[in-house]
Amino acid sequence: MENADSSQALLSFFGLRRQPFAATVDPVYFYATREHKECLFRLWNSIDERHGAAVVLGHYGTGKTTLLRKVLTGMRAKPDRYNVAVIGSPVPSWTSFSLLEGIVTQFGLKPETRSFDAYMETLHRHLLKHPTRINTLIIDDAQHLNKRDQLELLRLVQDLETPRHTLLNLVCFSQMEWLTALRAAPDFAQRVHMSCTLGPLDLAETRGLIDFRLRQAGAAGGLAPVFDDGAVKTIHAYAQGSPRETVTLCRNALFLAAQIRTRQLGQDVILHTIQRTTLPDTERRSRVSAALEGAAQAAAPDAPPEPASAPRPAPPRAHSVLQRRANDVLLNTEDTRRSIVKPEP
């Protein structure tokens, strides 16, 4: 109840209809970067043309599952055109038959005999019964399927086809680590007709993501929270362009801003949020410190340049100069505390 009350208080304070940085994957919050738009276009083309296997790669938090939900929502809106099954997170220990069982079950099929041949035959007949519908199997977290027999099973279902087109599209969303397994299974990898890789957000896209989510949540007028340029630069430096980590940091910062009754979210609010709500990570905090120091130097062109012979800071390590610098900025400095506790007039 307390959580619900605090959430409602946040929405009321900022004049929002809904939580702009919710942790759930909601298609209404799908922010399409140029990379996402290109991938989505190519993905729909591959599906509609029944080209067979497509793979979407990316590190944790780069928006793969959000992209999946966008495709799935589009398919389910047209059931007469698309026949879709989804395996959300395959179990790494599955045998090839367990994987086949999962596929058949997700298509709503019940073979009379529990055998590999019976399941394959049932799946084949089902796909042939729907010649006008585009049959598609979507697998999320496909990196869990890294055994040779699992990939061989995926190759076999890809071999189900008519003279005109493949009977079953396969769309896999995976972490980058799956590339190792794919290279070790060339028979399956050669059937991948389309692949795209999602990278991290740049600084402008981080700003775009934050502003887009606020608009979708109803932010407008004098009550709306404002993330200034310093805040966005700090968020980007910490999240390293990960949409998921960007959203998490913004959500926690918004709660902090509501608690101290300010609608202006600056660098100090974000730094305090990093200190209070993220796992201890000296190396990452050092990167934030270095990025902010570099931005400050760039904003002061009249400052004397650093001598060319000056040594570069060492990579972040325990007790390093850069770590101490990060601690000065992020860990309970008096300046940070004074700026945080000062409420909006």
Secondary structure, 3 states (H helix, E strand, C coil): CHHHHHHHHHHHHHCCCCCCCCCCCCHHHCCCCHHHHHHHHHHHHHHHCCCCEEEEEECCCCCHHHHHHHHHHHHHCCCCCEEEEEECCCCCCCCHHHHHHHHHHHCCCCCCCCCHHHHHHHHHHHHHCCCCCEEEEEECCHHHCCCHHHHHHHHHHHCCECCCCECCEEEEEECCCHHHHHHCCHHHHCCEEEEEEECCCCHHHHHHHHHHHHHHCCCCHHHCCEECHHHHHHHHHHHCCCHHHHHHHHHHHHHHHHHCCCCEECHHHHHHHHHHHCCCCHHHHHHHHHHHHHHHHHCCCCCCCCCCCCCCCCCCCCCCHHHHHHHHHHCCCHHHHHHHHCCCC
